[in-house]
């Protein structure tokens, strides 16, 4: 579970878009560029090189 207060201040490190929490998949998703950042041991990994890039956006 990610704290709502933390979600409100997090932004995508690539495009600075707002982040939403995908709890079932334990990922944070950027609403702007669509990158998905993993959550490992309850800690968001907000590194560009760790992000999953949506299909077609290379």
C-alpha positions as CSV (number, residue, x, y, z in Angstrom):
1,X,0.0,0.0,0.0
2,X,1.3,3.4,-1.0
3,X,0.5,6.4,1.2
4,X,-1.9,8.8,-0.5
5,X,0.2,11.8,0.6
6,X,3.2,10.3,-1.1
7,X,1.2,9.8,-4.3
8,X,0.2,13.4,-4.4
9,X,3.8,14.7,-4.4
10,X,5.3,12.0,-6.8
11,X,5.8,12.9,-10.4
12,X,7.1,11.0,-13.4
13,X,10.9,11.7,-13.6
14,X,10.7,11.7,-17.4
15,X,7.8,14.0,-18.2
16,X,6.8,15.3,-14.8
17,X,3.2,13.9,-15.2
18,X,0.9,12.8,-12.4
19,X,1.3,9.3,-11.0
20,X,-1.4,6.8,-10.2
21,X,-1.2,3.7,-8.1
22,X,-1.9,0.3,-9.7
23,X,-2.3,-1.7,-6.5
24,X,-3.0,-5.2,-8.1
25,X,0.2,-5.0,-10.2
26,X,2.3,-3.0,-7.7
27,X,3.2,-0.3,-10.1
28,X,3.0,3.4,-10.4
29,X,1.7,4.6,-13.7
30,X,2.3,8.0,-15.3
31,X,-1.0,9.5,-16.6
32,X,0.9,11.5,-19.2
33,X,3.5,9.3,-20.9
34,X,2.2,5.9,-19.6
35,X,5.5,4.7,-18.1
36,X,5.0,2.2,-15.3
37,X,7.4,2.2,-12.4
38,X,7.8,-0.9,-10.2
39,X,7.2,-1.0,-6.4
40,X,9.7,-3.3,-4.7
41,X,9.3,-4.1,-1.0
42,X,6.9,-1.3,-0.6
43,X,9.3,1.3,-2.1
44,X,8.6,3.0,-5.5
45,X,11.5,2.7,-7.9
46,X,11.2,6.0,-9.8
47,X,14.2,5.5,-12.1
48,X,13.8,6.1,-15.8
49,X,15.8,3.0,-16.7
50,X,13.6,0.8,-14.4
51,X,10.3,2.0,-16.1
52,X,8.2,-0.1,-18.4
53,X,7.6,1.9,-21.6
54,X,4.2,1.4,-23.2
55,X,4.1,-0.4,-26.6
56,X,4.9,1.9,-29.5
57,X,6.7,4.6,-27.4
58,X,10.4,3.8,-27.8
